[in-house]
Amino acid sequence: MSKATTTTRVAKTAHDVIDETAAKAGPVEMKIRETAANAGNKVEATQEKARDQIDESLEKMESFVRERPVTSAGIAFAAGVLVSTLLRR
């Protein structure tokens, strides 16, 4: 057996392995891309839901402050006293 024949066989085997690996990698890559896209969509949906909840909470808070300004000021004062007490320690 000559060196050229051995080299040719090794090269053919290497090419076959590379082609087989590439054929298997294609569907895996597509699945990974699909999964990443789905994850991105879920994150966007969760962010939108969180934004809606924050907006709703802010509206409720603003309404509470308008309806009960003295109570709101008392709550803010008490929270400030509590925070300053905690920070001093």
MOMOUR-V98415 format. One record per residue. RES is the residue in one small letter. PHI is phi in whole degrees, 0 to 359 (999 if undefined). OMEGA is omega as a letter, one per 40 degrees, with the letter a starting at -180 (none if undefined). BURIAL is b if it has 16 or more other C-alpha atoms within 10 Angstrom, else e. Layout:
[[RES,PHI,OMEGA,BURIAL] [RES,PHI,OMEGA,BURIAL]]
//
This chain:
[[m,999,a,e] [s,271,i,e] [k,297,a,e] [a,297,a,e] [t,294,i,e] [t,297,i,e] [t,298,i,e] [t,296,i,e] [r,296,i,e] [v,297,i,e] [a,297,i,e] [k,296,i,e] [t,298,i,e] [a,298,i,e] [h,296,i,e] [d,298,i,e] [v,296,i,e] [i,296,i,e] [d,297,i,e] [e,295,i,e] [t,296,i,e] [a,297,i,e] [a,296,i,e] [k,283,a,e] [a,288,a,e] [g,304,i,e] [p,297,i,e] [v,296,i,e] [e,299,a,e] [m,298,i,e] [k,296,i,e] [i,296,i,e] [r,298,i,e] [e,297,i,e] [t,296,i,e] [a,296,i,e] [a,296,i,e] [n,296,i,e] [a,297,i,e] [g,298,i,e] [n,295,i,e] [k,295,i,e] [v,297,i,e] [e,299,i,e] [a,296,i,e] [t,294,i,e] [q,297,i,e] [e,297,i,e] [k,297,i,e] [a,296,i,e] [r,300,i,e] [d,298,i,e] [q,294,i,e] [i,295,i,e] [d,299,i,e] [e,295,i,e] [s,295,i,e] [l,296,i,e] [e,297,i,e] [k,296,a,e] [m,295,i,e] [e,299,i,e] [s,296,i,e] [f,299,a,e] [v,295,i,e] [r,294,a,e] [e,283,a,e] [r,225,a,e] [p,295,a,e] [v,291,i,e] [t,298,i,e] [s,297,i,e] [a,296,i,e] [g,296,i,e] [i,296,i,e] [a,297,i,e] [f,297,a,e] [a,298,i,e] [a,296,i,e] [g,296,i,e] [v,296,a,e] [l,297,a,e] [v,296,a,e] [s,295,i,e] [t,296,a,e] [l,294,a,e] [l,288,i,e] [r,288,a,e] [r,281,none,e]]
//
